[in-house]
């Protein structure tokens, strides 16, 4: 089994890929299987004197949202998926193996 140093990965993502600056608010979202990496990313963000918001999701939630969107599209209704952004956010989406960056 491959050992991964999540602290180093998180630090690289936060400092080099996202270039987080003090005072920024970062949305960190990912599945429960990635919780350890999500936590390490949040710690790295805090070390940069920035703020983080962790939004976990489950496979069940993703499936339900996808089905709801599919059904609402199929029957001509507007999709019910809403995203609330109270402040400008930078985000990092953590999935099982990959780290996807969104600005």
Steps between C-alpha positions, in 0.01 A plus 500: 500500500624847413555736794402861429610795713176700496661789690749554218232463233273747682782750543589479130136545396447800729833681451601417144186405310244731659742764632274572797542847648421623853136597544367292210209264554549153352224245444629145552259232383539128464368156578524338840761258366731803455443650844862466615626696197222757539604558862867539401403752231300698758801505735726621217248774417493610865882513503474756217272710727208440267155367583354168390155351472476121487201357312500119507274291283403136482441262211133490599472881478669510159269227371187674629601839356587345165169312484307813599672701229445224246131469587440876501671535160311205356164643601577861407537642850787716616777320686481542876876510559598826666839635598518773762808722493494767770852620408744445215648154545785309353447128513667168505295190429652183638397171345617145568834518321506832318516856627307735273557874529229756429553875515 
